Amino acid sequence: MCGIAGYATGKPAESAESAVRRMMAAMPRRGPDSEGLNAWPGAVLGHKRLAIIDLSPGGHQPMLSEDGNTGVVFNGCIYNFQEIRAELEALGQRFHSQCDTEVLLRGYRQWGIDALVERLHGMFAFAIWDHPRRRLTLVRDRLGVKPLVYAARGGEIAFASTVRALRSAGFGDALDPQAVLEYLEFGYVTDSRAIYQGLHKLPAATILEWSGGEARQRRYWTPPETDEASRVTFEEAVEETERLLVEAVRLRLVSDVPIGVLLSGGIDSALVCWAMRQSNANVKSFTVRAAGDPSDESAAAAETARILGIPHVVVDMPAHDFELDEFTGAFSEPFSCSSAQAMLWVSRLVKPAATVLLTGDGGDDVFLGYPFFRHAWWAQRVARALPAAAVGAAGGLSRLIPQRRMRRFVEYAAGGIGAVARAHDGLPYYAARAMLGHRLAGETMPWRRIPPSHASARRLLADLFRHHMESQFSGEFLPKVDGATMYYSIEARGPFLDQKIWEFAAALPPQVRFHGGALKAVLREIVRRRVSPEAAARPKQGFTVPVQRWLATRWSGMLDRLRGETRLERDGWIRPGALGQPLREAIASQWVPLQLWHLLVLEHWLEKNGEG
């Protein structure tokens, strides 16, 4: 886990080196162990290292070929690097380190980029400069676990691990109003945009090649579509998932530094801990506790740790105001996922004990653990059972249904993903109170303009899963873990983000993943067999921070940032005077809407990072 940066340009070497050094200086926590820079005529690569495998100077980056013509900078971990190394050694390649980075260098020279990437099993973002060809290659892993941002302009290209690093070197223009709108809608900026115009996030499973002043992209992997005709039984799915999980965890135990594991009271992290025990890995588990709050599940986590016989440490959420500087320091774009604060707290505690942290992220996504997936499946079944005319009539009658949940369900069955988009309560909160300022006047989100469609209703689960992957999964879940752990120089590894698990589970038919009507039924069954029936029956909760309650009570002083004249108002994002009444309503009800939390974080972010 590291920070990478680079610049391919026709500018003088001194100017290019200065830009890359500024990018490296903006990522100190991503690589506290060492740093390196190498320059060629027309290109510079820079690296900040967090040493995980081969702690010796042999793992120093940029890593160069013997002739100096090829260089690589790498962030992530190649879990099968020893297998690839053995294959390359059999072909005559000689290695000079025990580091996984070297297989990228040797593999590129031996096979080229496409054949190399096909062999990689891991999480990665890396760049290779091929000087004889004057070609820069950028690659991001299959699910986009590791971040990679670039700016291409005027026949040159720069890249870095974070938006902040690129911005520090002068790349990127004004704030993108569409990105701000996305943030107000969701609480994060999706992977398809960056907060600054002119910056781009390399999509997951993508290779970008730059040469001759032009950049070309191609996708090298796509998760399989759901195979509704599959004859895989529930029992077969359980057995294969268990085998794949044990192997995924085993691969992620390769490390030359101490390892810890994140444990909530739920299904996914319990399975990761169980699988670690299957590999005889005796590591500490860590849990966040919100003492006295209904969201607290530390007791359930402690019971899971007791059953599995693993050491367990509990982290208490602070009762006083936390510092938003930590939020803006960990995330270089506006980001207000409330559970990110829990990730920051636990990362701070874990760091003295471990530099690698295993998490349960990804299980709810590919195994369909969120209630909205089940609702989509039910609505899809209704849409398929009714003729188009009847579904259309049902959509028109939905307005007469007083119960909101049932009304939404009928709308989904009639209108598909377009109805789901309009049901999201993000921007409507601001619109209903005329809160948006002149910078957002006339801006709309394409997501909210998707028309109702009976065809979409009949495939709603697939459409919703695709949208989830393109929005919340890649824009919130993955950046939350990467940003929070890297802020404390920790490498997070998610066994459920393993490509083989995704290739198997994504193709499972819904009736298997929802077996017996249960969310992520396959994983629950493994927990029932291997941990306890009580753990399997627990409802999903995960690491949460009750920010909506606490902002109205113990953290109410933080809302003072939104009183008086704000940067949001001065810069034209929020209409002057529009914040007073919503704040009074929130304090009176003892419940702060998430939209005000989004504005609070954005206000602080603008003060630290905004224009001007």
C-alpha positions as CSV (number, residue, x, y, z in Angstrom):
1,M,0.0,0.0,0.0
2,C,1.6,3.2,-1.1
3,G,1.2,6.5,-2.9
4,I,2.2,6.8,-6.5
5,A,2.6,9.8,-8.8
6,G,4.0,10.6,-12.2
7,Y,4.2,13.1,-15.1
8,A,4.8,12.4,-18.8
9,T,5.5,15.7,-20.6
10,G,7.6,17.7,-22.9
11,K,8.5,20.2,-20.2
12,P,12.1,20.5,-18.9
13,A,13.1,17.7,-16.4
14,E,13.4,20.2,-13.5
15,S,9.8,21.4,-13.9
16,A,8.4,17.9,-14.2
17,E,10.4,16.6,-11.2
18,S,9.1,19.6,-9.1
19,A,5.5,18.7,-10.0
20,V,6.0,15.1,-9.0
21,R,7.7,16.0,-5.7
22,R,4.7,18.2,-4.8
23,M,2.4,15.3,-5.5
24,M,4.5,13.0,-3.3
25,A,4.5,15.6,-0.5
26,A,0.7,15.7,-0.6
27,M,0.6,11.9,0.3
28,P,2.8,11.6,3.4
29,R,0.6,9.1,5.2
30,R,0.3,6.8,2.2
31,G,4.0,6.0,2.3
32,P,5.8,6.9,5.5
33,D,8.6,4.3,5.2
34,S,10.5,5.7,2.2
35,E,10.2,7.6,-1.0
36,G,11.8,7.6,-4.4
37,L,11.8,9.4,-7.7
38,N,13.3,8.6,-11.1
39,A,13.4,10.8,-14.2
40,W,13.8,10.1,-17.9
41,P,13.8,12.7,-20.7
42,G,10.1,13.4,-20.9
43,A,8.8,11.5,-17.9
44,V,9.1,11.3,-14.1
45,L,7.8,8.6,-11.7
46,G,7.5,9.1,-7.9
47,H,6.6,6.8,-5.0
48,K,5.8,6.9,-1.3
49,R,6.3,3.5,0.3
50,L,4.4,1.7,3.0
51,A,6.5,-1.4,3.3
52,I,4.4,-4.6,3.7
53,I,6.2,-7.4,1.7
54,D,10.1,-7.4,1.7
55,L,10.8,-4.6,4.1
56,S,14.4,-4.3,2.8
57,P,15.6,-1.6,0.3
58,G,15.1,-4.3,-2.3
59,G,11.4,-3.2,-2.5
60,H,12.3,0.4,-3.1
61,Q,10.4,2.2,-5.9
62,P,10.4,3.4,-8.6
63,M,11.7,-0.1,-9.4
64,L,13.8,-0.1,-12.6
65,S,14.9,-2.7,-15.1
66,E,18.7,-3.4,-15.3
67,D,19.1,-1.1,-18.3
68,G,17.0,1.6,-16.7
69,N,14.6,1.8,-19.7
70,T,11.5,0.5,-17.8
71,G,10.3,1.8,-14.4
72,V,7.2,0.9,-12.3
73,V,5.5,2.5,-9.3
74,F,2.8,0.4,-7.6
75,N,0.2,0.7,-4.9
76,G,-1.5,-2.5,-3.6
77,C,-0.7,-6.1,-3.2
78,I,-0.4,-9.0,-5.7
79,Y,-1.5,-11.9,-3.7
80,N,-0.3,-14.6,-6.2
81,F,3.0,-12.9,-6.9
82,Q,5.0,-16.0,-5.8
83,E,3.2,-18.1,-8.5
84,I,3.9,-15.5,-11.2
85,R,7.5,-15.2,-10.0
86,A,8.0,-18.9,-10.4
87,E,6.6,-18.8,-13.9
88,L,8.9,-15.9,-14.8
89,E,12.0,-17.6,-13.3
90,A,11.3,-20.7,-15.4
91,L,11.4,-18.4,-18.4
92,G,14.8,-17.1,-17.4
93,Q,13.9,-13.9,-15.6
94,R,16.2,-13.1,-12.6
95,F,14.8,-11.4,-9.5
96,H,16.7,-9.2,-7.1
97,S,14.0,-8.8,-4.3
98,Q,11.3,-10.7,-2.5
99,C,8.8,-8.0,-3.3
100,D,5.6,-8.4,-5.2
101,T,6.3,-5.2,-7.2
102,E,9.1,-6.9,-9.1
103,V,6.7,-9.3,-10.8
104,L,5.1,-6.3,-12.5
105,L,8.4,-5.1,-13.8
106,R,9.6,-8.6,-15.0
107,G,6.2,-9.6,-16.2
108,Y,5.7,-6.5,-18.4
109,R,9.1,-7.1,-20.0
110,Q,8.4,-10.7,-20.6
111,W,4.7,-10.7,-21.7
112,G,3.5,-7.2,-22.3
113,I,0.8,-5.4,-20.3
114,D,-2.3,-7.5,-21.3
115,A,-0.8,-10.9,-20.6
116,L,0.6,-9.6,-17.3
117,V,-2.7,-8.1,-16.1
118,E,-4.6,-11.3,-17.0
119,R,-2.4,-13.2,-14.5
120,L,-2.7,-10.7,-11.6
121,H,-4.7,-11.7,-8.6
122,G,-4.9,-8.8,-6.2
123,M,-5.7,-5.1,-5.6
124,F,-3.5,-2.7,-7.5
125,A,-3.0,0.6,-9.2
126,F,0.3,0.9,-11.0
127,A,2.1,2.8,-13.7
128,I,4.9,1.7,-16.0
129,W,7.1,4.0,-18.1
130,D,8.5,2.3,-21.1
131,H,11.2,4.7,-22.3
132,P,12.2,3.2,-25.7
133,R,8.5,3.4,-26.7
134,R,7.9,6.6,-24.8
135,R,4.8,5.0,-23.4
136,L,3.1,5.4,-20.0
137,T,0.7,2.6,-19.0
138,L,-1.7,3.0,-16.1
139,V,-3.7,0.1,-14.7
140,R,-6.3,-0.3,-12.0
141,D,-7.5,-3.5,-10.4
142,R,-10.7,-5.3,-11.4
143,L,-13.0,-3.8,-8.8
144,G,-11.3,-0.5,-8.3
145,V,-10.1,-1.2,-4.8
146,K,-7.0,1.0,-5.2
147,P,-7.5,4.6,-6.4
148,L,-5.8,6.2,-9.4
149,V,-6.5,9.7,-10.7
150,Y,-5.1,11.4,-13.8
151,A,-5.1,14.6,-15.8
152,A,-4.5,14.6,-19.6
153,R,-4.1,18.0,-21.3
154,G,-2.0,19.6,-24.0
155,G,-0.3,16.4,-25.1
156,E,0.9,15.5,-21.6
157,I,-0.5,13.4,-18.7
158,A,0.0,13.4,-14.9
159,F,-1.3,10.8,-12.4
160,A,-1.4,10.2,-8.7
161,S,-3.2,8.1,-6.0
162,T,-5.3,11.0,-4.9
163,V,-7.1,14.1,-6.2
164,R,-5.3,16.2,-3.6
165,A,-1.9,15.2,-4.9
166,L,-2.7,16.1,-8.5
167,R,-4.3,19.4,-7.3
168,S,-1.2,20.2,-5.3
169,A,0.9,20.1,-8.5
170,G,-1.4,22.5,-10.3
171,F,-3.6,20.1,-12.2
172,G,-7.4,20.5,-12.2
173,D,-9.5,23.5,-12.8
174,A,-12.5,25.0,-11.0
175,L,-14.9,22.9,-8.9
176,D,-17.2,20.8,-11.1
177,P,-20.9,21.8,-10.4
178,Q,-22.0,18.3,-11.4
179,A,-19.6,16.7,-8.9
180,V,-20.9,19.1,-6.2
181,L,-24.5,18.1,-7.1
182,E,-23.5,14.4,-6.9
183,Y,-22.0,15.1,-3.4
184,L,-25.2,16.8,-2.2
185,E,-27.3,13.9,-3.6
186,F,-25.2,11.0,-2.2
187,G,-22.6,12.4,0.3
188,Y,-19.7,11.4,-2.1
189,V,-18.5,12.0,-5.6
190,T,-18.9,9.0,-7.8
191,D,-16.1,7.3,-9.6
192,S,-17.2,8.8,-12.9
193,R,-16.3,12.3,-11.8
194,A,-13.8,14.2,-9.8
195,I,-14.5,17.3,-7.7
196,Y,-12.3,19.4,-9.9
197,Q,-12.8,19.8,-13.6
198,G,-10.0,18.3,-15.7
199,L,-9.3,15.4,-13.3
200,H,-10.5,11.9,-14.0
201,K,-10.5,8.7,-12.0
202,L,-9.3,5.7,-14.0
203,P,-12.2,3.2,-14.1
204,A,-11.9,-0.1,-12.5
205,A,-10.5,-3.0,-14.6
206,T,-9.0,-0.5,-17.1
207,I,-5.7,-0.1,-18.8
208,L,-4.8,3.4,-20.0
209,E,-1.9,3.7,-22.5
210,W,-0.4,7.2,-23.3
211,S,2.0,7.8,-26.1
212,G,2.5,10.4,-28.7
213,G,0.5,12.9,-26.6
214,E,-2.7,10.7,-26.8
215,A,-4.3,8.5,-24.2
216,R,-6.4,5.4,-25.0
217,Q,-8.3,3.2,-22.5
218,R,-9.6,-0.3,-22.7
219,R,-11.4,-2.5,-20.2
220,Y,-9.8,-5.9,-19.4
221,W,-12.3,-7.6,-17.2
222,T,-16.1,-7.5,-16.5
223,P,-17.9,-9.3,-13.7
224,P,-20.3,-11.9,-15.1
225,E,-24.0,-11.2,-15.5
226,T,-26.4,-13.1,-13.2
227,D,-27.2,-16.5,-14.8
228,E,-30.8,-17.0,-14.0
229,A,-30.8,-20.3,-15.8
230,S,-28.0,-21.7,-13.6
231,R,-28.7,-25.1,-12.1
232,V,-26.3,-24.5,-9.2
233,T,-28.0,-25.6,-6.0
234,F,-27.9,-23.7,-2.7
235,E,-25.8,-26.4,-1.1
236,E,-23.3,-26.3,-3.9
237,A,-23.1,-22.5,-3.7
238,V,-22.5,-22.7,0.1
239,E,-19.7,-25.3,-0.3
240,E,-17.9,-23.4,-3.2
241,T,-18.2,-20.1,-1.4
242,E,-16.7,-21.5,1.7
243,R,-13.8,-22.9,-0.3
244,L,-13.2,-19.7,-2.1
245,L,-13.4,-17.6,1.1
246,V,-10.8,-19.7,2.9
247,E,-8.5,-19.4,0.0
248,A,-9.1,-15.7,-0.4
249,V,-8.2,-15.2,3.3
250,R,-5.2,-17.4,3.1
251,L,-3.8,-15.3,0.2
252,R,-4.3,-12.1,2.2
253,L,-2.2,-13.4,5.1
254,V,1.0,-13.0,3.1
255,S,2.8,-10.1,4.9
256,D,6.0,-9.2,6.6
257,V,4.2,-6.9,9.1
258,P,1.6,-7.7,11.8
259,I,-2.0,-8.3,10.7
260,G,-5.3,-7.4,12.4
261,V,-9.0,-8.0,11.5
262,L,-12.0,-5.7,11.7
263,L,-15.0,-7.4,13.5
264,S,-18.5,-6.1,13.7
265,G,-21.4,-8.1,15.1
266,G,-22.5,-9.2,11.6
267,I,-22.0,-11.9,9.0
268,D,-19.1,-10.9,6.8
269,S,-16.5,-10.0,9.3
270,A,-17.4,-13.1,11.4
271,L,-16.7,-15.2,8.3
272,V,-13.3,-13.5,7.7
273,C,-12.3,-14.2,11.3
274,W,-13.5,-17.8,11.0
275,A,-11.5,-18.3,7.8
276,M,-8.4,-16.8,9.4
277,R,-8.7,-19.4,12.1
278,Q,-8.8,-22.1,9.4
279,S,-5.4,-20.9,8.4
280,N,-4.2,-21.0,12.0
281,A,-3.8,-17.2,12.0
282,N,-4.1,-15.9,15.6
283,V,-4.5,-12.2,15.2
284,K,-6.4,-9.5,17.1
285,S,-9.9,-8.4,16.1
286,F,-11.0,-4.8,16.5
287,T,-14.5,-3.4,17.1
288,V,-15.9,0.1,17.4
289,R,-18.4,0.7,20.3
290,A,-21.0,3.4,20.4
291,A,-21.8,3.0,24.1
292,G,-25.4,3.5,25.1
293,D,-26.6,4.0,21.5
294,P,-29.0,1.6,19.8
295,S,-26.5,1.2,16.9
296,D,-23.9,-0.4,19.2
297,E,-23.1,-4.0,18.4
298,S,-19.9,-4.4,20.3
299,A,-21.5,-7.1,22.5
300,A,-22.4,-9.2,19.5
301,A,-18.8,-8.8,18.1
302,A,-17.4,-9.8,21.5
303,E,-19.6,-13.0,21.5
304,T,-18.3,-13.9,18.0
305,A,-14.7,-13.4,19.1
306,R,-15.4,-15.6,22.1
307,I,-16.9,-18.4,20.0
308,L,-14.0,-18.3,17.6
309,G,-11.4,-18.0,20.3
310,I,-9.7,-14.9,18.9
311,P,-8.2,-11.9,20.8
312,H,-10.6,-8.9,20.7
313,V,-10.1,-5.2,21.3
314,V,-13.0,-2.6,21.6
315,V,-12.6,1.0,20.5
316,D,-15.0,3.6,22.1
317,M,-16.4,6.4,20.0
318,P,-15.5,9.7,21.6
319,A,-18.4,11.5,23.4
320,H,-17.0,14.9,22.5
321,D,-16.9,16.6,19.1
322,F,-14.5,15.0,16.7
323,E,-12.4,17.1,14.4
324,L,-13.5,17.5,10.8
325,D,-9.8,18.1,9.9
326,E,-9.5,14.3,10.1
327,F,-12.2,13.9,7.6
328,T,-10.8,16.4,5.1
329,G,-7.3,15.0,5.7
330,A,-8.3,11.4,5.0
331,F,-10.5,12.1,2.0
332,S,-9.3,14.6,-0.7
333,E,-12.8,15.1,-2.1
334,P,-15.9,16.0,-0.1
335,F,-17.0,12.8,1.7
336,S,-19.5,12.4,4.4
337,C,-20.1,8.7,4.9
338,S,-20.8,8.7,8.6
339,S,-19.2,5.2,9.2
340,A,-15.9,6.6,7.8
341,Q,-15.4,8.2,11.2
342,A,-15.6,4.8,12.8
343,M,-13.1,3.5,10.3
344,L,-10.8,6.4,11.2
345,W,-11.1,5.7,14.9
346,V,-10.4,2.0,14.6
347,S,-7.5,2.6,12.2
348,R,-5.9,5.0,14.8
349,L,-6.1,2.3,17.4
350,V,-5.0,-0.6,15.1
351,K,-1.9,1.1,13.8
352,P,0.4,0.5,16.9
353,A,-0.6,-3.2,16.7
354,A,-0.9,-4.0,13.0
355,T,-0.1,-2.5,9.6
356,V,-2.4,-4.8,7.6
357,L,-6.1,-4.9,8.4
358,L,-8.6,-7.5,7.0
359,T,-12.2,-6.3,6.6
360,G,-15.5,-7.8,5.6
361,D,-16.2,-5.3,2.8
362,G,-17.8,-6.6,-0.4
363,G,-20.0,-9.4,1.0
364,D,-23.1,-7.3,1.1
365,D,-22.6,-6.3,-2.5
366,V,-21.9,-9.5,-4.5
367,F,-24.0,-11.7,-2.2
368,L,-26.9,-9.2,-2.1
369,G,-27.0,-8.3,1.6
370,Y,-28.8,-4.9,1.3
371,P,-32.6,-4.8,1.6
372,F,-32.9,-2.7,-1.5
373,F,-31.6,-5.6,-3.6
374,R,-34.4,-7.9,-2.2
375,H,-37.0,-5.2,-2.8
376,A,-35.7,-4.9,-6.4
377,W,-36.0,-8.7,-6.9
378,W,-39.6,-8.8,-5.6
379,A,-40.6,-5.8,-7.8
380,Q,-38.9,-7.5,-10.8
381,R,-40.9,-10.7,-10.2
382,V,-44.2,-8.6,-10.0
383,A,-43.3,-6.8,-13.3
384,R,-42.6,-10.1,-15.0
385,A,-45.9,-11.6,-13.8
386,L,-48.0,-8.8,-15.2
387,P,-48.6,-7.6,-18.8
388,A,-47.1,-4.2,-19.7
389,A,-50.5,-2.5,-19.7
390,A,-51.3,-3.6,-16.2
391,V,-47.9,-2.5,-14.9
392,G,-48.4,0.9,-16.5
393,A,-51.8,1.3,-14.8
394,A,-50.3,0.2,-11.5
395,G,-47.7,3.0,-11.8
396,G,-50.4,5.5,-12.3
397,L,-52.4,4.3,-9.3
398,S,-49.4,4.2,-7.0
399,R,-50.0,7.9,-6.1
400,L,-53.2,6.8,-4.4
401,I,-51.3,4.4,-2.0
402,P,-50.8,6.2,1.4
403,Q,-48.2,3.8,2.8
404,R,-44.9,5.1,1.5
405,R,-43.1,1.7,1.4
406,M,-45.8,0.0,-0.6
407,R,-46.1,3.0,-2.9
408,R,-42.4,2.8,-3.7
409,F,-42.6,-0.9,-4.3
410,V,-45.4,-0.4,-6.9
411,E,-43.5,2.4,-8.6
412,Y,-40.4,0.1,-8.9
413,A,-42.5,-2.7,-10.4
414,A,-43.9,-0.2,-12.9
415,G,-40.9,2.1,-13.7
416,G,-37.8,0.1,-13.0
417,I,-34.5,1.9,-12.3
418,G,-36.0,5.3,-13.2
419,A,-38.4,5.0,-10.3
420,V,-35.6,4.0,-8.0
421,A,-33.7,7.1,-9.0
422,R,-36.5,9.5,-8.3
423,A,-37.2,7.9,-4.9
424,H,-33.8,8.8,-3.5
425,D,-34.1,11.5,-0.9
426,G,-31.0,13.6,-1.6
427,L,-31.5,16.6,-3.8
428,P,-35.3,16.8,-3.1
429,Y,-34.6,17.9,0.4
430,Y,-32.7,21.0,-0.8
431,A,-35.2,21.7,-3.6
432,A,-38.2,21.6,-1.3
433,R,-36.5,24.3,0.8
434,A,-35.1,26.3,-2.1
435,M,-31.7,26.0,-0.6
436,L,-29.5,25.6,-3.7
437,G,-27.5,28.7,-4.8
438,H,-26.7,30.3,-8.2
439,R,-23.7,28.0,-8.8
440,L,-26.1,25.1,-9.1
441,A,-29.0,26.9,-10.9
442,G,-30.1,24.8,-13.8
443,E,-27.9,21.8,-12.9
444,T,-29.6,18.4,-13.0
445,M,-28.4,14.9,-12.5
446,P,-28.7,12.5,-15.5
447,W,-29.5,9.8,-12.9
448,R,-32.7,11.5,-12.0
449,R,-33.8,11.9,-15.6
450,I,-34.0,8.2,-16.4
451,P,-37.5,7.6,-17.7
452,P,-39.8,4.9,-16.3
453,S,-39.5,1.7,-18.1
454,H,-41.4,-1.6,-17.9
455,A,-38.4,-3.3,-19.6
456,S,-36.2,-2.0,-16.8
457,A,-38.7,-3.2,-14.2
458,R,-38.4,-6.7,-15.6
459,R,-34.7,-6.6,-15.1
460,L,-34.6,-4.3,-12.1
461,L,-32.2,-6.4,-9.9
462,A,-29.5,-6.3,-12.6
463,D,-30.0,-2.6,-13.3
464,L,-29.9,-1.7,-9.7
465,F,-26.8,-3.8,-9.1
466,R,-25.1,-2.1,-12.0
467,H,-26.0,1.3,-10.6
468,H,-24.9,0.3,-7.2
469,M,-21.5,-0.7,-8.5
470,E,-21.1,2.5,-10.4
471,S,-22.2,4.7,-7.5
472,Q,-22.2,3.7,-3.9
473,F,-19.8,0.7,-4.1
474,S,-17.0,2.5,-6.0
475,G,-17.8,6.1,-4.8
476,E,-18.4,5.5,-1.1
477,F,-17.6,2.0,0.2
478,L,-14.2,1.5,-1.4
479,P,-12.9,5.1,-0.8
480,K,-14.1,5.0,2.8
481,V,-11.9,2.0,3.7
482,D,-8.9,3.1,1.6
483,G,-9.0,6.7,2.8
484,A,-9.5,5.9,6.5
485,T,-6.9,3.2,6.7
486,M,-4.3,5.0,4.6
487,Y,-4.7,8.1,6.8
488,Y,-3.1,5.9,9.5
489,S,-0.7,4.1,7.1
490,I,-2.5,0.8,7.2
491,E,-3.1,-1.6,4.3
492,A,-6.7,-2.8,4.2
493,R,-7.4,-6.2,2.6
494,G,-11.0,-7.4,1.8
495,P,-11.3,-11.1,1.1
496,F,-14.8,-10.6,-0.2
497,L,-13.4,-8.4,-2.9
498,D,-11.5,-11.3,-4.3
499,Q,-12.0,-11.6,-8.0
500,K,-12.6,-15.4,-7.9
501,I,-15.4,-14.9,-5.3
502,W,-16.9,-12.2,-7.5
503,E,-16.7,-14.3,-10.7
504,F,-18.5,-17.1,-8.9
505,A,-21.0,-15.2,-6.8
506,A,-22.1,-12.6,-9.3
507,A,-23.3,-15.3,-11.6
508,L,-25.4,-17.1,-9.0
509,P,-29.2,-16.8,-9.6
510,P,-31.2,-14.6,-7.3
511,Q,-33.1,-17.6,-5.9
512,V,-29.8,-19.0,-4.6
513,R,-28.6,-15.7,-3.1
514,F,-32.0,-15.0,-1.6
515,H,-32.6,-18.6,-0.6
516,G,-35.5,-18.8,1.8
517,G,-36.1,-15.1,1.4
518,A,-33.0,-14.3,3.4
519,L,-30.5,-11.6,2.5
520,K,-27.1,-13.0,1.5
521,A,-28.4,-16.4,2.3
522,V,-25.2,-18.2,1.2
523,L,-23.1,-16.4,3.7
524,R,-25.6,-16.7,6.5
525,E,-25.7,-20.5,6.1
526,I,-21.9,-20.7,6.4
527,V,-22.0,-18.6,9.6
528,R,-24.8,-20.9,10.9
529,R,-22.7,-23.9,10.4
530,R,-19.2,-22.6,11.3
531,V,-19.9,-19.9,13.9
532,S,-23.3,-20.1,15.5
533,P,-27.0,-19.9,14.6
534,E,-27.3,-16.8,16.7
535,A,-24.6,-15.0,14.7
536,A,-26.3,-16.1,11.5
537,A,-29.7,-14.6,12.6
538,R,-28.4,-11.1,13.5
539,P,-29.7,-8.3,11.2
540,K,-27.2,-6.3,9.2
541,Q,-25.8,-3.3,10.9
542,G,-22.0,-2.9,10.4
543,F,-19.8,-0.2,11.8
544,T,-22.0,2.8,12.2
545,V,-21.8,6.3,13.8
546,P,-25.2,7.7,14.8
547,V,-24.4,11.1,13.3
548,Q,-28.0,12.2,12.9
549,R,-28.7,11.8,16.6
550,W,-25.4,12.9,17.9
551,L,-25.3,16.1,15.8
552,A,-28.5,17.1,17.5
553,T,-27.2,16.2,21.0
554,R,-23.6,15.5,22.0
555,W,-22.1,17.0,18.8
556,S,-24.5,19.9,18.4
557,G,-21.7,22.5,18.7
558,M,-20.4,21.4,15.3
559,L,-23.5,22.8,13.7
560,D,-22.3,26.3,14.6
561,R,-20.2,26.1,11.4
562,L,-23.5,26.4,9.4
563,R,-24.7,29.5,11.3
564,G,-24.0,33.0,10.2
565,E,-22.3,33.6,6.9
566,T,-20.9,30.4,5.5
567,R,-18.4,29.6,2.7
568,L,-21.3,27.6,1.1
569,E,-23.3,30.8,0.8
570,R,-20.4,33.1,-0.2
571,D,-19.4,30.8,-3.0
572,G,-22.9,30.4,-4.3
573,W,-23.5,26.8,-3.6
574,I,-26.3,27.5,-1.1
575,R,-28.8,30.4,-1.2
576,P,-27.9,33.1,1.5
577,G,-30.1,32.6,4.6
578,A,-31.3,29.2,3.6
579,L,-29.7,27.3,6.4
580,G,-31.4,28.9,9.4
581,Q,-34.8,27.2,9.4
582,P,-33.5,23.7,8.6
583,L,-31.1,24.0,11.5
584,R,-33.8,25.1,13.9
585,E,-36.0,22.2,12.8
586,A,-33.2,19.7,13.3
587,I,-32.4,20.8,16.8
588,A,-36.1,20.9,17.8
589,S,-36.6,17.4,16.5
590,Q,-33.3,16.0,18.0
591,W,-32.6,14.5,14.5
592,V,-30.3,16.1,12.0
593,P,-31.0,15.1,8.4
594,L,-28.1,13.6,6.5
595,Q,-28.3,16.5,4.0
596,L,-27.3,19.0,6.8
597,W,-24.4,16.6,7.7
598,H,-23.4,16.7,4.0
599,L,-23.4,20.5,4.1
600,L,-21.4,20.6,7.3
601,V,-18.6,18.4,5.8
602,L,-18.7,20.4,2.5
603,E,-18.4,23.7,4.4
604,H,-15.3,22.5,6.2
605,W,-13.9,21.0,3.0
606,L,-14.3,24.2,1.1
607,E,-12.5,26.1,3.8
608,K,-9.5,23.7,3.5
609,N,-9.5,22.8,-0.2
610,G,-11.9,24.9,-2.2
611,E,-11.3,27.5,-4.8
612,G,-9.6,30.8,-4.1
